[in-house]
Amino acid sequence: MVVANHGLGKDIWPVPFENITHVLYIFYFSELLYLGSSTMIRVSILCLYLRIFSQGLLRRITHVTTVVNLLYGTAFITASIFQCIPVHAAWTRWDGTVPAKCINANAAGWTSAAINIILDAVTVILPLPELTRLVMSWEQKIHILVMFSLGFLTLRLTSLVKFANTHNITWDYVPVGYWSSIEVHVSVICACLPTLPSLFR
């Protein structure tokens, strides 16, 4: 509601300059939250693997994958925070009046997206051989498989392609925003599915 009142979803040309800056300010912090959320969702699923699979190679690979996830999250959150020096230029330099040194945001975004997809795929594939050997009902296995489908939730990728080269920030940020939100919320639901039945016992 706040960003909508500041011009989000409208064509950029009639939007006041200070409102455009505010929308970019919100985008800056929402990107940090997205990176943190996607990382911790995967870590929570990997921790579930450690509870389910008590020994063997899978546990060692899961530990390594967890460390890689945490390193990825730390690296890209840090890169996003300091994408510009001074930091505030990330949301104030859009009009070309603020002197700043900034990284290539498009290259960083694509690199992050590629690593994110790889880590999602690893998280999905990792337990599948062991899952077939678990002693549990088919209903429970289906719940876990739905959770593992998290790795294919790359919903915001197509909207990022358009947003990367946009000159109409307030208009083109809308699909990035809602697909990011949907992706994170659905991922949280998927990650919780295997443990939900215990709430109703």
C-alpha positions in Angstrom: 0.0 0.0 0.0 2.8 2.4 0.9 4.7 2.0 -2.4 1.4 2.0 -4.4 0.6 5.4 -2.9 4.1 6.6 -4.0 3.4 5.6 -7.6 4.2 1.9 -7.9 2.1 0.4 -10.8 1.9 3.8 -12.6 3.8 5.1 -15.6 7.0 6.8 -14.4 6.5 10.1 -16.2 3.8 11.7 -14.0 5.3 10.3 -10.8 7.1 12.9 -8.6 10.9 12.5 -8.3 10.8 11.9 -4.6 8.2 9.1 -5.0 10.4 7.3 -7.6 13.3 7.4 -5.1 11.0 6.0 -2.4 10.0 3.1 -4.7 13.6 2.3 -5.4 14.3 2.5 -1.6 11.7 -0.1 -1.0 13.0 -2.3 -3.9 16.5 -2.1 -2.3 15.4 -3.6 1.0 12.9 -6.0 -0.5 15.8 -7.5 -2.6 17.8 -8.1 0.6 14.8 -9.8 2.2 14.3 -12.0 -0.8 17.9 -13.2 -0.8 17.8 -13.9 2.9 14.4 -15.6 2.7 15.3 -17.9 -0.2 18.6 -18.9 1.5 17.0 -19.7 4.8 14.1 -21.6 3.3 16.7 -24.0 1.6 18.7 -24.2 4.8 15.5 -25.2 6.8 14.8 -28.0 4.2 18.4 -29.2 4.5 18.1 -29.3 8.3 15.0 -31.5 7.8 17.1 -33.8 5.6 19.5 -34.1 8.5 16.7 -35.1 10.8 15.3 -37.7 8.4 18.6 -39.2 7.1 20.7 -40.3 10.1 23.9 -41.5 8.4 25.8 -42.0 5.2 27.0 -39.9 2.3 23.8 -37.9 2.1 24.4 -36.3 5.5 27.9 -35.2 4.5 26.6 -33.8 1.2 23.8 -32.1 3.0 26.3 -30.4 5.4 28.4 -29.2 2.5 25.3 -27.9 0.7 24.1 -26.1 3.8 27.5 -24.3 4.1 27.4 -23.4 0.4 23.9 -22.0 0.8 25.0 -19.8 3.8 28.0 -18.6 1.9 25.9 -17.7 -1.1 23.4 -15.8 1.1 26.1 -13.9 2.9 28.0 -13.0 -0.2 25.1 -11.8 -2.2 23.4 -10.0 0.6 26.7 -8.2 1.3 27.1 -7.4 -2.4 23.5 -6.1 -2.5 24.0 -3.9 0.5 27.2 -2.3 -0.9 26.2 -2.4 -4.6 26.8 1.4 -4.6 29.3 3.6 -2.7 27.8 5.6 -1.1 25.1 3.1 -0.2 22.2 5.5 -0.7 23.1 5.9 -4.3 21.4 2.5 -4.9 18.0 4.3 -4.7 19.0 8.0 -5.4 21.2 7.8 -8.5 18.5 6.9 -11.0 18.3 10.5 -12.2 22.0 10.8 -12.9 22.7 13.6 -10.4 24.3 11.5 -7.6 28.0 10.7 -8.1 28.6 7.1 -7.1 30.6 3.9 -7.9 28.3 0.9 -8.4 28.7 -2.7 -9.4 27.0 -4.0 -12.5 23.6 -4.8 -11.0 22.5 -6.8 -14.0 25.5 -9.1 -13.9 25.2 -9.5 -10.1 21.5 -10.3 -10.5 22.0 -12.9 -13.2 24.8 -14.5 -11.3 22.7 -14.7 -8.2 19.7 -16.1 -10.1 21.9 -18.8 -11.7 23.4 -19.9 -8.4 20.0 -19.7 -6.8 18.5 -22.1 -9.4 21.5 -24.5 -9.1 21.1 -24.6 -5.3 17.4 -25.1 -5.6 18.0 -28.0 -8.0 20.5 -29.6 -5.7 18.1 -29.3 -2.8 15.4 -31.0 -4.8 17.5 -33.8 -6.2 19.7 -34.6 -3.1 17.2 -36.8 -1.1 15.4 -38.5 -3.9 17.3 -41.8 -3.9 16.9 -42.1 -0.2 13.3 -41.0 -0.2 12.2 -44.1 -2.1 13.7 -46.3 0.7 12.0 -44.5 3.6 9.4 -46.4 5.6 6.5 -44.0 5.4 3.1 -43.7 3.8 2.7 -42.6 0.2 0.8 -39.6 1.5 3.9 -38.5 3.4 6.2 -39.2 0.5 3.9 -37.1 -1.8 4.0 -34.2 0.8 7.8 -34.3 0.8 8.0 -34.5 -3.0 5.7 -31.4 -3.2 8.1 -29.6 -0.8 11.0 -30.6 -3.0 9.3 -28.9 -6.0 10.5 -25.7 -4.4 13.5 -26.0 -6.6 11.5 -25.2 -9.7 10.0 -22.0 -8.3 11.8 -19.6 -10.6 8.7 -17.5 -11.0 10.3 -14.0 -11.0 13.0 -14.8 -13.5 11.1 -13.7 -16.6 10.1 -10.4 -14.9 13.7 -9.8 -13.9 14.7 -9.9 -17.6 12.4 -7.0 -18.4 13.2 -5.1 -15.2 17.0 -5.3 -15.9 16.8 -2.9 -18.8 13.8 -0.8 -17.8 13.5 2.9 -18.0 10.0 2.8 -16.5 10.8 1.7 -12.9 7.5 2.3 -11.2 5.6 0.3 -13.9 8.0 -2.6 -14.5 8.8 -3.3 -10.8 5.3 -4.6 -10.2 5.7 -8.1 -11.7 9.2 -8.4 -10.0 7.5 -7.5 -6.7 4.5 -9.8 -6.8 6.3 -12.8 -8.3 9.1 -12.5 -5.7 6.4 -12.4 -3.0 4.5 -15.4 -4.4 7.7 -17.4 -4.8 8.8 -16.8 -1.2 5.4 -17.5 0.3 4.8 -20.6 -1.7 8.3 -21.8 -0.8 7.6 -21.4 2.9 4.3 -23.4 2.5 6.1 -26.2 0.6 8.9 -26.3 3.2 6.3 -26.7 6.0 4.2 -29.4 4.4 6.0 -32.5 5.8 5.5 -31.3 9.4 1.9 -30.0 9.1 0.2 -33.3 9.8 1.6 -33.3 13.4 -0.4 -30.1 14.1 -3.7 -32.0 13.6 -2.9 -35.0 15.8 
